[in-house]
């Protein structure tokens, strides 16, 4: 069975995470793939935290094998800090999965990019 790579694309601007996009599948059997499940759980938990603290200040899209979370520009400093902590924590979790399964999860950090 050919492995399918999960790609995590992170866009940072002004030292803050502005967008995270996770796409692909872990390559295991559907509903039994621990890598895909771990990545999905981490990303969706972060999204839940963002929605809890400021749903009007983010946009997101979820479909099978894909999640994109974007933080809107111009939010106040405190909320921006909360969002950055949540997204940084998400990336720490995804990085741990990537280190454990480097052939199945790839992190791509893009700094100071236009969204």
Secondary structure, 3 states (H helix, E strand, C coil): CCCCCEEEEEEEECCEEEEEEEECCCCCCCCCCHHHHHHHHHHHHHHHHHHHHHHHHEEEEEECCEEEEEECCCCCHHHHHHHHHHHHHHHHHHHHHHHHCCCCEEEEEEECCCC
